[in-house]
């Protein structure tokens, strides 16, 4: 659903993924996300990693299991580990945690519009309802409304 919606975004709308960080467990996943990004692997590995977690039950708090998965993807685990511990990745992870709290995100998926509005599937009634609400609020922001 998200991929289809992204294809229809107007030129003046920017979509940015920000991992939710609710606790230490979610912080690991955010760090992995930003490590993929820093290594230029996000486009290649984001979806397979998501599937490995949700379909194959990969435990991201099990370092050896993650490194084994990375090796199967052709990723150097030492370089990955060094990148994950880097100042840049850790700064982005902390910022994601701050944004999760500031936007009062309490579940996923959720989206924010212009830093003013936060919408979840619960509020939208469904994924398509969430996207319709985001589209509506984008129009409100575009017109300078509140």
Secondary structure per residue as TSV (DSSP state, phi and psi in degrees):
chain	resnum	aa	ss	phi	psi
A	1	X	-	360.0	-44.2
A	2	X	H	-62.1	-44.8
A	3	X	H	-60.3	-42.1
A	4	X	H	-64.4	-41.3
A	5	X	H	-65.0	-40.5
A	6	X	H	-60.5	-35.2
A	7	X	H	-65.9	-21.7
A	8	X	T	-98.7	5.8
A	9	X	-	-66.7	136.2
A	10	X	-	-65.0	158.8
A	11	X	T	-60.6	-28.1
A	12	X	T	-89.8	8.9
A	13	X	-	-111.9	130.2
A	14	X	-	-111.3	133.3
A	15	X	-	-109.2	131.8
A	16	X	-	-136.4	128.0
A	17	X	-	-79.9	133.5
A	18	X	-	-133.9	117.0
A	19	X	-	-64.8	138.4
A	20	X	-	-74.9	140.0
A	21	X	-	-127.4	100.1
A	22	X	-	-95.4	-25.0
A	23	X	S	-163.3	-175.7
A	24	X	H	-60.9	-35.5
A	25	X	H	-63.4	-44.3
A	26	X	H	-71.5	-26.3
A	27	X	H	-64.3	-35.2
A	28	X	H	-60.5	-47.6
A	29	X	H	-63.2	-39.7
A	30	X	H	-63.9	-41.4
A	31	X	H	-62.9	-39.8
A	32	X	H	-64.3	-44.3
A	33	X	H	-55.7	-50.9
A	34	X	H	-70.9	-25.3
A	35	X	H	-68.8	-44.4
A	36	X	H	-56.6	-44.5
A	37	X	H	-61.0	-47.5
A	38	X	H	-64.3	-31.2
A	39	X	T	-88.7	1.1
A	40	X	T	72.9	24.4
A	41	X	-	-111.2	2.6
A	42	X	H	-60.2	-48.3
A	43	X	H	-62.2	-36.9
A	44	X	H	-75.8	-39.0
A	45	X	H	-108.5	-14.0
A	46	X	H	-57.4	-54.0
A	47	X	H	-66.7	-46.4
A	48	X	H	-59.8	-35.5
A	49	X	H	-69.4	-42.5
A	50	X	H	-56.9	-46.0
A	51	X	H	-64.0	-39.5
A	52	X	H	-62.5	-36.6
A	53	X	H	-71.4	-51.7
A	54	X	H	-86.6	-28.9
A	55	X	T	-97.9	-44.7
A	56	X	S	-96.6	-2.2
A	57	X	-	65.5	34.7
A	58	X	-	-64.6	128.7
A	59	X	-	-94.3	111.0
A	60	X	T	-74.6	-11.3
A	61	X	T	-87.4	2.9
A	62	X	-	-104.9	95.7
A	63	X	H	-54.9	-43.1
A	64	X	H	-64.1	-40.3
A	65	X	H	-64.5	-40.5
A	66	X	H	-65.3	-45.3
A	67	X	H	-63.2	-37.0
A	68	X	H	-63.2	-44.9
A	69	X	H	-61.9	-44.1
A	70	X	H	-60.6	-42.9
A	71	X	H	-59.6	-41.1
A	72	X	H	-64.7	-22.1
A	73	X	T	-92.9	0.6
A	74	X	T	82.0	22.9
A	75	X	-	-101.0	132.2
A	76	X	-	-72.0	114.8
A	77	X	H	-66.9	-29.9
A	78	X	H	-68.6	-44.1
A	79	X	H	-64.3	-39.9
A	80	X	H	-60.0	-48.2
A	81	X	H	-61.5	-44.0
A	82	X	H	-62.8	-43.8
A	83	X	H	-64.7	-41.5
A	84	X	H	-64.2	-31.7
A	85	X	T	-85.3	-3.3
A	86	X	S	-66.8	156.1
A	87	X	H	-58.8	-42.8
A	88	X	H	-62.3	-46.5
A	89	X	H	-66.6	-45.4
A	90	X	H	-65.7	-34.2
A	91	X	H	-65.2	-43.4
A	92	X	H	-65.0	-38.3
A	93	X	H	-64.3	-43.7
A	94	X	H	-64.0	-38.5
A	95	X	H	-64.4	-40.2
A	96	X	H	-62.1	-39.6
A	97	X	H	-64.3	-41.6
A	98	X	H	-63.3	-41.8
A	99	X	H	-67.0	-38.5
A	100	X	H	-57.8	-44.2
A	101	X	H	-71.7	-45.3
A	102	X	H	-63.7	-38.2
A	103	X	T	-85.4	-0.1
A	104	X	T	56.1	42.0
A	105	X	-	-72.5	126.6
A	106	X	-	-121.9	5.3
A	107	X	S	-174.0	169.1
A	108	X	S	-126.8	153.1
A	109	X	S	-76.6	154.4
A	110	X	E	-148.6	154.9
A	111	X	E	-137.0	152.9
A	112	X	E	-121.6	146.9
A	113	X	E	-120.5	118.2
A	114	X	T	54.4	25.3
A	115	X	T	69.4	5.3
A	116	X	T	-106.9	-32.8
A	117	X	E	-124.3	139.7
A	118	X	E	-121.8	131.3
A	119	X	E	-130.0	138.3
A	120	X	E	-124.2	172.5
A	121	X	H	-65.7	-28.0
A	122	X	H	-64.2	-44.1
A	123	X	H	-72.8	-35.1
A	124	X	H	-82.3	-12.3
A	125	X	S	87.6	-22.2
A	126	X	S	-170.9	175.2
A	127	X	H	-62.7	-45.5
A	128	X	H	-65.0	-36.1
A	129	X	H	-65.0	-36.3
A	130	X	H	-63.3	-44.1
A	131	X	H	-66.5	-38.5
A	132	X	H	-61.8	-41.2
A	133	X	H	-66.1	-41.4
A	134	X	H	-61.6	-44.0
A	135	X	H	-60.4	-44.1
A	136	X	H	-61.7	-48.2
A	137	X	H	-67.1	-32.0
A	138	X	H	-60.9	-41.9
A	139	X	H	-64.3	-39.0
A	140	X	H	-63.0	-45.7
A	141	X	H	-63.4	-42.8
A	142	X	H	-58.8	-37.2
A	143	X	T	-83.9	-4.0
A	144	X	T	80.9	16.2
A	145	X	-	-84.9	174.3
A	146	X	-	-118.9	360.0
